[in-house]
Amino acid sequence: MGIRSLLRTAFGRAARGGEQDEASLPQQSTGPGACAPAASEEAPDGAVTVPTQPTAEESDRAGTPTVPDPGPLGPIPTPGPARPDPLPEPEPQPTPMPKPKPVPEPEPAPRPDPHPVPEPPPGPDPEPSPAMAAGAALAAAGLTGRRTAVYLVLDRSGSMRPYYKDGTVQHLAEQTLALAGHLTEGGTLPVVFFSTGIDGTAELTADDHRDRIAELHASYGHMGRTHYHLAVEAVLDHYRATGTTDPALVVFQTDGAPSNRAAAEKALCEAAGLPVFWQFVGFGDPEARGFDFLRRLDDLAVPERRAVDNTGFFHAGRDPRLLPHEELYRELLLEFPGWLQEARTAGVLR
């Protein structure tokens, strides 16, 4: 119970006891030194005054229990300093994300060419090498493994100058050398240059043929006329000197008719008694009248004029470099197998 409640109770009881005492006790006169009545008196200004609490002695006489004085109230505790609000726990730091690896910037797309060049249409398959084409042509003609001497005769008349300059003659020499590689034992190709006379002779090999024709041609000087018969005699002399009994295939290149047709015809007819076949190759205009002589060689009577038909002719065109290897070899070997059979039958080839 609080202090105020105790005081209210004590004062209430004292008031009630005073009334009883006052009833039982004779009324005392008031006067100086007399005790003030127990009942509360109204103050002149109408305020109610709290009656004076009886002393312990008075309470004992009246038989009214007294409430012990609780004594002075203790000091009201002074509130201490305000307790600081608890510091909030630090929020957990987020785990830093790993730095992404730098992504290389894409290269800028090339700007389209405002004037694009159209791609060329796919061309034909690359041409096989001369050696491969020669081997295939020999197999097709049934000549694989047939030992044969090979010669190359080159026209150096004045009209042939462009063909030496642009490499056409060198091209034919390399093709004929590839054929010799299949037919001869050492792969050597004897070459005869002719014009008004025999300008020079040489040999080409697999190790010594690059640009060789241009070098030799430049060393021979003046270009003259077209004397077939001198070239025929030079080849036959070389063939006899070798002492071989193998047949021979002569690739005879020219761009026109012989300067001396009678001499050329006579030389070829006499050569028919030896196992040597003459395959003529024309350069230039296919319709040129100069090739009529070569076309008529097949008309020379056999055996009245010659022992066997020992010549053939085909035209390689205005630009013989454009002639595929396969076609060249097919033409070079077209009449050769038939001549071999005729030469054996006539006793020219043993």
C-alpha positions in Angstrom: 0.0 0.0 0.0 1.3 3.4 -0.8 2.0 6.2 1.7 -1.0 8.3 0.6 -3.3 5.3 1.0 -2.0 4.7 4.6 -2.5 8.4 5.4 -6.0 8.3 4.1 -6.8 5.2 6.2 -5.2 6.6 9.3 -7.1 9.9 9.1 -10.3 8.1 8.4 -10.0 6.0 11.5 -9.0 9.0 13.7 -12.1 10.9 12.6 -14.4 8.1 13.4 -12.7 7.5 16.8 -13.0 11.2 17.6 -16.7 11.1 17.1 -17.0 8.2 19.5 -14.8 9.9 22.1 -16.7 13.0 21.7 -19.9 11.2 22.4 -18.6 9.4 25.4 -16.6 12.1 27.0 -18.1 15.1 28.6 -17.7 18.2 26.6 -14.9 20.3 27.6 -14.9 24.0 27.6 -12.8 25.8 25.2 -10.4 28.3 26.3 -7.0 29.3 26.2 -4.8 26.3 26.0 -7.6 24.0 25.2 -7.2 21.5 22.4 -8.7 22.4 19.0 -11.7 20.3 18.1 -10.9 17.0 16.2 -13.2 17.8 13.5 -12.0 19.8 10.7 -12.9 23.4 10.5 -13.7 25.3 7.5 -11.3 28.0 6.8 -12.7 31.4 6.4 -12.0 31.3 2.6 -14.0 28.0 2.4 -10.9 25.8 2.0 -11.0 22.4 3.8 -8.2 21.9 6.3 -6.8 18.4 7.1 -7.4 17.6 10.8 -4.4 17.3 13.0 -3.4 13.7 13.5 -3.7 12.7 17.3 -0.6 11.9 19.1 0.2 8.5 20.3 -0.8 9.3 23.9 -4.2 10.6 22.8 -4.7 7.5 20.7 -3.9 5.3 23.6 -6.4 7.0 25.8 -9.0 6.9 23.2 -8.2 3.2 22.5 -7.7 3.9 18.8 -4.9 2.1 17.2 -2.3 4.3 15.7 -0.5 3.8 12.4 3.2 3.9 13.0 4.9 6.8 11.3 6.7 5.4 8.4 9.2 8.1 8.8 10.4 10.4 6.3 10.3 9.3 2.8 13.6 8.2 1.4 15.1 10.2 -1.3 13.6 9.7 -4.7 16.2 8.2 -6.8 17.5 10.5 -9.4 17.3 8.9 -12.8 20.7 8.1 -14.1 21.9 9.0 -17.6 19.8 7.6 -20.3 21.0 4.3 -21.4 22.2 4.6 -25.0 20.2 2.7 -27.5 22.0 -0.5 -28.5 23.9 0.0 -31.6 22.4 -2.0 -34.5 24.4 -4.9 -35.5 26.2 -4.2 -38.7 24.5 -5.7 -41.7 26.6 -8.4 -43.3 28.5 -7.1 -46.2 27.5 -8.8 -49.5 30.1 -11.0 -50.9 31.6 -9.1 -53.8 30.8 -10.6 -57.2 33.9 -11.6 -59.1 34.8 -9.2 -61.7 33.7 -10.4 -65.1 36.5 -11.1 -67.6 36.8 -8.4 -70.1 35.1 -9.4 -73.3 37.2 -8.4 -76.3 35.4 -5.9 -78.5 34.4 -7.4 -81.8 36.4 -6.2 -84.8 34.4 -3.8 -86.9 32.8 -5.4 -89.8 34.6 -4.6 -93.0 32.9 -2.1 -95.1 31.5 -3.6 -98.3 33.4 -2.7 -101.4 31.3 -0.2 -103.3 32.6 -1.6 -106.5 32.8 -5.4 -105.9 34.6 -7.5 -108.4 32.5 -10.6 -109.2 34.3 -13.9 -108.5 35.3 -15.7 -111.6 33.2 -18.8 -112.4 34.8 -22.1 -111.4 37.1 -23.2 -114.1 38.0 -26.7 -115.2 40.1 -29.0 -113.1 43.8 -28.3 -113.2 45.6 -29.9 -116.1 47.8 -32.9 -115.2 51.5 -32.5 -115.6 53.1 -33.2 -119.0 54.7 -36.4 -117.6 51.4 -37.8 -116.3 49.6 -36.9 -119.5 52.3 -38.5 -121.6 52.2 -41.7 -119.6 48.4 -41.9 -120.0 48.6 -41.3 -123.8 51.3 -44.0 -124.2 49.1 -46.5 -122.2 46.1 -45.6 -124.4 48.2 -46.2 -127.5 49.5 -49.5 -126.2 53.1 -48.2 -126.1 53.9 -48.4 -122.4 57.4 -49.8 -122.0 58.2 -49.5 -125.7 61.8 -48.3 -126.0 61.9 -45.5 -128.6 64.4 -42.8 -129.4 62.8 -39.3 -129.4 63.9 -36.2 -131.3 62.7 -32.6 -131.5 63.3 -30.5 -134.7 62.6 -26.7 -134.4 62.0 -24.2 -137.2 64.0 -21.0 -136.8 62.8 -19.2 -139.9 62.0 -15.5 -139.6 58.3 -16.0 -139.1 58.9 -18.1 -136.0 60.3 -15.1 -134.0 57.1 -14.5 -131.9 56.9 -18.1 -130.8 60.3 -18.1 -129.4 59.7 -14.8 -127.7 56.5 -15.7 -125.9 57.7 -19.2 -124.7 55.6 -21.3 -127.1 58.6 -23.2 -128.4 59.9 -23.8 -124.9 56.5 -25.2 -124.0 56.6 -27.7 -126.8 60.1 -28.7 -125.8 59.1 -29.5 -122.3 56.1 -31.5 -123.5 58.4 -33.5 -125.8 60.9 -34.0 -123.1 58.2 -35.5 -120.8 57.4 -38.0 -123.6 61.1 -38.9 -124.0 61.2 -39.6 -120.2 58.8 -42.5 -120.8 60.3 -43.8 -124.0 64.1 -43.5 -123.7 66.5 -45.1 -121.3 68.1 -41.9 -120.1 65.3 -39.4 -120.8 67.6 -37.3 -123.0 66.0 -35.3 -125.8 68.3 -34.3 -128.8 67.2 -31.0 -130.4 67.9 -29.7 -134.0 67.4 -26.0 -134.8 67.2 -25.3 -138.5 66.5 -22.4 -140.9 68.5 -21.8 -144.1 71.0 -24.3 -142.6 71.4 -26.2 -139.3 71.6 -23.4 -136.8 72.6 -25.6 -133.9 72.0 -28.9 -132.0 71.7 -29.5 -128.3 70.3 -32.0 -125.7 67.6 -31.3 -123.1 67.4 -33.3 -119.9 65.1 -33.3 -116.9 67.8 -31.4 -114.9 68.7 -28.9 -117.7 65.7 -27.6 -119.7 64.2 -24.6 -118.0 64.5 -21.5 -120.4 67.0 -23.5 -122.3 65.3 -23.0 -125.7 65.4 -19.2 -125.4 69.1 -19.3 -124.5 70.0 -21.5 -127.4 67.9 -19.5 -129.8 69.5 -16.3 -128.8 73.0 -17.7 -129.3 72.3 -18.8 -132.9 71.9 -15.3 -134.4 70.3 -14.7 -137.7 67.0 -16.5 -138.6 66.8 -17.6 -142.2 64.6 -19.7 -144.5 62.9 -23.1 -144.1 65.0 -25.9 -145.4 63.4 -29.2 -144.2 65.8 -31.5 -146.0 68.8 -30.3 -144.0 67.0 -31.0 -140.7 66.0 -34.5 -141.9 69.6 -35.3 -142.8 70.9 -34.0 -139.4 68.5 -36.3 -137.5 69.4 -39.3 -139.6 73.1 -38.7 -139.1 72.6 -38.6 -135.4 70.4 -41.7 -135.4 72.9 -43.8 -137.4 75.7 -42.6 -135.1 74.0 -44.0 -132.0 74.0 -47.5 -133.5 70.6 -48.3 -132.0 68.1 -50.6 -133.5 65.2 -49.0 -131.6 62.6 -47.1 -133.6 62.7 -43.3 -133.5 59.9 -40.7 -133.2 60.7 -37.2 -134.5 58.6 -34.3 -133.4 59.1 -31.9 -136.3 57.8 -28.3 -135.6 57.3 -25.7 -138.3 55.0 -22.7 -139.2 55.0 -23.1 -143.0 56.0 -25.0 -146.1 59.7 -25.8 -146.9 61.6 -23.4 -149.0 62.7 -26.3 -151.3 59.8 -28.7 -151.6 61.5 -31.1 -153.9 64.5 -31.5 -151.7 62.2 -32.0 -148.6 60.2 -34.7 -150.4 63.3 -36.5 -151.6 64.8 -36.6 -148.1 61.7 -38.0 -146.5 61.2 -40.7 -149.1 64.8 -41.9 -148.6 64.4 -41.8 -144.8 61.5 -44.3 -145.1 64.1 -47.1 -145.4 65.0 -46.5 -141.7 62.9 -47.1 -138.6 62.2 -43.3 -138.1 58.8 -41.8 -138.0 58.3 -38.0 -138.7 55.4 -36.4 -136.9 55.0 -32.8 -138.2 53.4 -30.1 -135.9 52.1 -26.9 -137.4 52.1 -23.5 -135.7 50.0 -20.6 -136.9 47.0 -20.2 -139.1 45.4 -23.6 -139.7 44.0 -22.5 -143.1 47.4 -21.2 -144.4 48.3 -22.7 -147.8 51.8 -23.3 -146.6 50.7 -26.5 -144.9 49.4 -28.0 -148.1 52.7 -29.7 -148.6 52.5 -31.5 -145.3 48.9 -32.6 -145.9 49.9 -34.1 -149.3 52.7 -36.2 -147.8 50.2 -39.0 -147.2 49.6 -39.1 -150.9 53.2 -40.2 -151.7 52.8 -43.7 -153.2 53.9 -46.8 -151.2 56.1 -48.6 -152.1 56.7 -46.8 -155.4 58.0 -43.7 -153.8 58.8 -44.9 -150.3 59.0 -48.1 -148.4 56.3 -47.2 -145.9 54.2 -44.2 -145.0 56.6 -42.6 -142.5 55.0 -39.2 -141.9 52.1 -37.6 -140.1 50.7 -34.1 -139.6 48.5 -32.2 -137.2 48.0 -28.5 -136.6 48.4 -27.1 -133.0 46.6 -23.8 -133.7 47.5 -20.1 -133.5 48.5 -20.4 -129.8 49.8 -24.0 -129.2 50.2 -23.3 -125.5 46.4 -23.5 -125.2 46.4 -27.1 -126.5 45.9 -29.4 -123.5 48.7 -31.9 -122.9 46.4 -34.9 -123.4 45.3 -33.7 -126.9 48.9 -32.9 -127.9 50.1 -36.4 -127.0 47.1 -38.1 -128.5 47.9 -36.3 -131.9 51.7 -37.1 -131.6 50.9 -40.8 -131.1 48.0 -41.1 -133.4 49.8 -42.7 -136.4 52.9 -44.0 -134.7 51.5 -47.4 -133.6 50.2 -48.1 -137.1 53.6 -47.2 -138.6 55.4 -49.6 -136.2 53.3 -52.4 -137.5 53.9 -51.5 -141.2 57.6 -51.0 -140.6 57.8 -54.6 -139.2 55.8 -56.0 -142.1 58.1 -54.2 -144.6 61.3 -55.3 -142.8 62.2 -51.7 -141.9 62.0 -52.5 -138.2 63.4 -55.7 -136.8 
